[in-house]
Amino acid sequence: MPHRKEVLVTGGCGYIGSHAVRALNEAGFAPVVLDNLSTGHLEALTAAGDFKLYQAELRDENALESCFKQHRFTGVLHFAGVALVGESVRDPEKYYGTNVIGSLNLIAVCKRHGVKNLVFSSTAATYGVPQSVPMAEDHPQHPINPYGRTKLTFEQALQSYHGAGQIDYLALRYFNAAGSDPRGDIGEAHDPETHLIPNAYRVALGQLAHLTVHGNDYPTPDGTCIRDYIHVTDLAEAHVLALTHLLNGGVSGAMNLGTGQGHSVLDVVKACEAASGRKIPVVMGARREGDPPSLVADPGKAKQVLGFAARRSDLATIAADAWRWFEKHPHGYAS
């Protein structure tokens, strides 16, 4: 059996990270996971196939050193970070400490061990309020919250390190990750849960009386916000393509991961009702500060550079795959 190339996956116990671990296994890589297990789930990793796990903080340089000394990494998929917009406003120190200082620490160790290829889990939140839709990679970046600012700060750091010849990278700017592995054994389980589809299914499962929709007076066809939803397994596949691109000497830079198709909040609710066969009562609430009416990706660059095309990201498939997970795991992972 040929030797499998080792890849470090930071945050590999998380929602997107665990799906990426499965995708790496299926592509013939050997994933090594570094996660502090503060929000991730060991069961997600166990379901995702072969792995080695180091429970450690990105800011613990000794732990990172120890991990790198025991492996010969061909690259890093960097998912580890904190990602709640509201919390980032209340606790910016946590966000700059983890998303910036922790990430810079990771690059320092990569440099010392000659690991040059890094795929970064970035976000459409680096763009801020859209000046035009769909949004291409050259759209101005003016993030409106500390979460988006920390992700942009690290993108800029990667650009600088690359300019100095020290790292090759792709920063993947996600739009709205959604869905679950179609096998129904890895899925979405956050606490607190802020995402639309999981909360819609909590209503379908009788755990919530209704779904609150934040604003129905936006300049959109049904008055609710429009977002670009991309299936988490498509996201995971894009990371493997991105890593392969870097290993083959491909150019560094940033690219969007989305579909180019927008769906309103009420469109998503209807899709969840159809997938679950259950009614999901909706109550209209006030707008949330900082929610733009529409966020839709221009996905052309990822298609052109990586050959990436979303395969499971139509809304009906996303809703059906997510329901398969929630029906089997109504309270998330056992732990």
Buried (B, 14 or more C-beta within 10 A) or exposed (E): EEEBBBBBBBBBBBBBBBBBBBBBBEBEBBBBBBBBBEBBBBBBBBBBBEBBBBEBBBBBBEBBBEBBEEBEBBBBBBBBBBBBBBBBBEBBEBBBBBBBBBBBBBBBBBBEBEBBBBBBBBBBBBBBEBEEBBBBBEBEBEBBBBBBBBBBBBBEBBBEBBEEEEBBBBBBBBBBBBBBBBBBBBBBBBEEBEBBBBBBBBBBBEEBEEBEBBBBEBEBEEBBBBBBBBBBBBBBBBBBBBBBBBBEEBEBBBBBBBBBBBBBBBBBBBBBBBBBEBEBEBEEEEEEEBBBBBBBBBBBBBEEBBEBEBEBBBBEBBBBBBBBBBBEBEEBBEE
